[in-house]
């Protein structure tokens, strides 16, 4: 699994698309969902420490 923060635009979006094209699973963690087909989105603001902690638990499982 590839985890990208900010895969909804710019370099992050292009990176997500490349990994998806290679058959990888991609998890986007950002305030805006990625529109790249096949990307799994967790929409949150990583500046929120409680939200960031919940994502850490998700990724660890």
C-alpha positions in Angstrom: 0.0 0.0 0.0 1.2 3.4 -1.0 0.2 6.3 1.3 0.2 9.8 -0.2 -0.7 13.0 1.6 -2.2 15.3 -0.9 -3.1 13.1 -3.9 -5.9 15.3 -5.0 -3.9 17.7 -7.1 -0.5 18.4 -8.6 2.5 16.1 -8.0 0.5 14.0 -5.5 -2.3 13.3 -8.0 0.2 12.4 -10.7 2.1 10.2 -8.3 -1.1 8.4 -7.3 -2.1 7.9 -10.9 1.4 6.3 -11.6 1.1 3.9 -8.7 -2.4 2.9 -9.6 -1.3 2.3 -13.2 1.4 0.0 -11.8 -1.2 -2.0 -9.9 -0.5 -0.6 -6.5 -3.1 0.2 -3.8 -3.1 3.9 -3.0 -4.4 5.6 0.1 -4.8 9.4 -0.2 -4.9 11.3 3.1 -5.9 15.0 2.5 -8.6 17.6 3.0 -9.8 17.0 -0.6 -10.6 13.5 -2.0 -8.6 12.4 -5.0 -10.5 11.9 -8.3 -8.0 9.4 -9.5 -9.9 6.1 -10.2 -8.9 3.4 -7.7 -7.5 5.7 -5.0 -8.8 5.1 -1.5 -9.5 8.4 0.3 -9.4 9.4 3.9 -10.5 13.0 4.0 -9.2 15.0 6.9 -6.9 17.8 7.9 -3.6 16.4 9.2 -3.1 19.6 11.3 -5.8 18.2 13.5 -3.8 16.0 15.9 -6.8 13.8 16.9 -7.6 13.1 13.2 -4.0 12.3 12.5 -3.9 9.9 15.4 -7.0 8.1 14.1 -5.3 7.7 10.7 -2.3 6.2 12.3 -4.5 3.6 13.9 -6.1 2.8 10.5 -2.8 2.5 8.8 -1.3 0.3 11.6 -4.2 -2.2 11.3 
